[in-house]
Amino acid sequence: MTPRIVVLAGGVGGSKFVLGAREALRRRGITASTDHLTVVVNTGDDLWLSGVRLQPDVDSITYALAGVNDTARGWGRQDDSERVNAELQAWGVGWPWFTLGDLDLGTHLARTGWLREGATPTGVLERMATRWDLGARLLPMTDAEVDTVVTVDDPDRGPRSMHFQEWWTRHRATLPPLAFDNPGIEAAAPAPGVAEAIAEADVVLIAPSNPVVSIGPILAVPGIRSALRQTSAPVVGVSPIIGGRVVRGMADVCLGAIGVETSAVGVAGLYGSRRDEGVLDAWLVAEEDADAIETVEAIGLTAHARPLWMTDPTRSADMVEAALAQARV
């Protein structure tokens, strides 16, 4: 059987997981292609900066699949330079704490030009995919601009709002968050092909991305939750929490802001089971959290414990294989 896999993903963890999904298909003798692997990517991180449109999660996953990502930093292009960024800062343009690499900026300029010509984000991704053999079809979660805004409790200025990237990159999530919003998302729709991919999938995997700011916006797009509830495919999630701690980033701060415990059980409960109007059928927890299985199963999910450290593509593929085994595909 050649499974049709759909992955919901965002961020560095999402890019590693998607690489694992492609490798897992190759292990089965399947040449990964747009027919077998579809990735629905978070676009809540997107923003306009210095007159160009940035899509951090889209680019992270694209660069990873293309093999041109900077694995040391976890974002941007490998062997990139920053001459243009330095010149922009000399003009006082952009954010001095938000670096744009020269090669990366080339992507942003191309994207912005296509958008100005009337292309949609979906169309832009289709054009980007013609440059490299990605072995997957990438779809934005929506073609609407629904950038994530964080309301913070600033000890010096009181409650105020800022773009997610400012809170995440400049402040490193040190300003206590009060709320996460995606203005306009209630009027958004899934990008063309998203609902259809979910409906036609043999398995849907929710990557171990940040549940609040990477997966949360995807699920907030009207129509995506219902597509997940209605698909005949099993929906399997992978815990981003190992041993009660986040693997990367500040997901614990995000979870705390919405009242969710930083644990495999807490995130499983956030997504919920399809039996009780949630989106999951099964949940993969880390070996370190094996004692959580009984509690997870009590909320209506099947659960298994497996190694979840994505330290290299081989282990990422092992993790995806374990998730596919959960779905029996």
Secondary structure as the mmCIF struct_conf table of DSSP 4:
data_model
#
loop_
_struct_conf.conf_type_id
_struct_conf.id
_struct_conf.beg_label_comp_id
_struct_conf.beg_label_asym_id
_struct_conf.beg_label_seq_id
_struct_conf.end_label_comp_id
_struct_conf.end_label_asym_id
_struct_conf.end_label_seq_id
STRN STRN1 ILE A 5 ALA A 9
HELX_RH_AL_P HELX_RH_AL_P1 GLY A 11 ARG A 27
TURN_TY1_P TURN_TY1_P1 ARG A 28 GLY A 29
TURN_TY1_P TURN_TY1_P2 THR A 34 HIS A 36
STRN STRN2 LEU A 37 VAL A 41
TURN_TY1_P TURN_TY1_P3 GLY A 44 ASP A 45
STRN STRN3 LEU A 47 LEU A 49
TURN_TY1_P TURN_TY1_P4 SER A 50 GLY A 51
STRN STRN4 VAL A 52 LEU A 54
HELX_RH_AL_P HELX_RH_AL_P2 PRO A 56 ALA A 66
TURN_TY1_P TURN_TY1_P5 GLY A 67 GLY A 67
STRN STRN5 ASN A 69 ASN A 69
TURN_TY1_P TURN_TY1_P6 THR A 71 ARG A 73
BEND BEND1 GLY A 74 GLY A 76
STRN STRN6 ARG A 77 ARG A 77
TURN_TY1_P TURN_TY1_P7 GLN A 78 ASP A 79
HELX_RH_AL_P HELX_RH_AL_P3 ARG A 83 ALA A 90
TURN_TY1_P TURN_TY1_P8 TRP A 91 GLY A 92
BEND BEND2 GLY A 94 GLY A 94
TURN_TY1_P TURN_TY1_P9 PRO A 96 TRP A 97
BEND BEND3 PHE A 98 PHE A 98
HELX_RH_AL_P HELX_RH_AL_P4 ASP A 102 ARG A 116
TURN_TY1_P TURN_TY1_P10 GLU A 117 GLY A 118
HELX_RH_AL_P HELX_RH_AL_P5 PRO A 121 ALA A 129
TURN_TY1_P TURN_TY1_P11 THR A 130 ARG A 131
BEND BEND4 TRP A 132 TRP A 132
BEND BEND5 GLY A 135 ALA A 136
STRN STRN7 ARG A 137 PRO A 140
BEND BEND6 MET A 141 MET A 141
STRN STRN8 THR A 142 THR A 142
BEND BEND7 ASP A 143 ALA A 144
STRN STRN9 VAL A 149 ASP A 154
TURN_TY1_P TURN_TY1_P12 PRO A 155 ARG A 157
STRN STRN10 GLY A 158 HIS A 163
HELX_RH_AL_P HELX_RH_AL_P6 PHE A 164 GLN A 165
HELX_RH_PI_P HELX_RH_PI_P1 GLU A 166 ARG A 170
BEND BEND8 HIS A 171 HIS A 171
TURN_TY1_P TURN_TY1_P13 ARG A 172 ALA A 173
BEND BEND9 LEU A 175 LEU A 175
HELX_LH_PP_P HELX_LH_PP_P1 PRO A 176 PRO A 176
STRN STRN11 PRO A 177 ASP A 181
TURN_TY1_P TURN_TY1_P14 PRO A 183 GLY A 184
HELX_RH_3T_P HELX_RH_3T_P1 ILE A 185 ALA A 187
STRN STRN12 PRO A 190 PRO A 190
HELX_LH_PP_P HELX_LH_PP_P2 ALA A 191 ALA A 191
TURN_TY1_P TURN_TY1_P15 PRO A 192 GLY A 193
HELX_RH_AL_P HELX_RH_AL_P7 VAL A 194 GLU A 200
BEND BEND10 ASP A 202 ASP A 202
STRN STRN13 VAL A 203 ILE A 206
BEND BEND11 PRO A 208 SER A 209
HELX_RH_PI_P HELX_RH_PI_P2 PRO A 211 ILE A 215
HELX_RH_AL_P HELX_RH_AL_P8 GLY A 216 ALA A 220
BEND BEND12 VAL A 221 VAL A 221
TURN_TY1_P TURN_TY1_P16 PRO A 222 GLY A 223
HELX_RH_AL_P HELX_RH_AL_P9 ILE A 224 GLN A 230
BEND BEND13 SER A 232 ALA A 233
STRN STRN14 VAL A 235 VAL A 238
BEND BEND14 PRO A 240 PRO A 240
STRN STRN15 ILE A 241 ILE A 242
TURN_TY1_P TURN_TY1_P17 GLY A 243 GLY A 244
STRN STRN16 ARG A 245 VAL A 246
BEND BEND15 VAL A 247 ARG A 248
TURN_TY1_P TURN_TY1_P18 GLY A 249 MET A 250
HELX_RH_AL_P HELX_RH_AL_P10 ALA A 251 ALA A 257
TURN_TY1_P TURN_TY1_P19 ILE A 258 GLY A 259
BEND BEND16 THR A 262 SER A 263
HELX_RH_AL_P HELX_RH_AL_P11 ALA A 264 TYR A 271
STRN STRN17 SER A 273 SER A 273
HELX_RH_3T_P HELX_RH_3T_P2 ARG A 274 ASP A 276
TURN_TY1_P TURN_TY1_P20 GLU A 277 GLU A 277
BEND BEND17 GLY A 278 VAL A 279
STRN STRN18 LEU A 280 LEU A 280
BEND BEND18 ASP A 281 ASP A 281
STRN STRN19 ALA A 282 ALA A 286
HELX_RH_3T_P HELX_RH_3T_P3 GLU A 287 ALA A 292
HELX_RH_AL_P HELX_RH_AL_P12 ILE A 293 ALA A 298
TURN_TY1_P TURN_TY1_P21 ILE A 299 GLY A 300
STRN STRN20 THR A 302 ARG A 306
BEND BEND19 THR A 311 ASP A 312
HELX_RH_AL_P HELX_RH_AL_P13 PRO A 313 ALA A 327
TURN_TY1_P TURN_TY1_P22 ARG A 328 ARG A 328
#
